[in-house]
Amino acid sequence: MALPMRIRKLIGTFVLLAFIVVYAFSIMLIGVAVLENANGWQKVIYYAVTGCLWAFPAMVILKWMLKPDAPAQ
């Protein structure tokens, strides 16, 4: 049973919001624990890279949300 696009968008919105919140807090906690004694440039690079990495899983969620409905038979 395929979900209609309207329902996929609703589910995808909540999944995306939850993912971003969990991802941001996880990256922050890991960064604080691992980069405690790192210099400024290491922290900038870490947060820049991890700040961009969330886009790849978000793209997968968005593709699922926006795929067209199956044609009616």
N, C-alpha and C positions, 0 to 999 in steps of 0.2 A: 504494500500500500504506500503510494507516494504522497507526501505531504504537499498541500497547496502552498504556493509561494508566500501567501500572506502569513501562514502559520510558521513557515521556515524563517521568515524575517523576524517574527516575534521571538521565536526560540533563539535564533542566531544573535539577536540583539542582547539578550540576557547572557548568553554564553560568552559573547565577546566582551561585555562589560566585566563579567566575573573573571575571565581570563586575564584581562589587562590589570585588574586590581591585584590578583594573585601574583602575576608576573612581576609587577612593579615592586611589591613588597618583598618577593623572593630575591630579586636582583639587588634591592637595597640591603637586605640582611646579609646576603653573600658578600656584597661589596664592603660592608662595614667590617665583617668578620675577617675576610681574606686580605683586604687592602689596608689594614690598620696602620702598618708601618710603611706603606708605599708613598712614593713622592707624588707630587701634583699631576705630572704628565701621565703616570700610570693610571691614576684615578680617572683622568679625563678620557683616556683611551678606553678604559673598561666601560665607563658609563656611556660613551658615544657608541661603542659597538653593541652593547646590550640594549641600549636605547633604540637601536635600529632593528634588532633581531625579532622583536615582537611582531613586526609587520608580516613575516612569512607565515606564521600560524594564523594570523588575522586574515590574510589573503585566502587561505583555505576555507575559513569560515564564511567569508564574504562570497566566494565562488559558490559554495553550497547554498547560501541564502538566496542568491540571485539567479540560479539556474532556472530556465523557463519551465513552466508546468508542462506535463505530458499532454499531448493533444487528446481531446475527448473522443471517445469512440461512438 
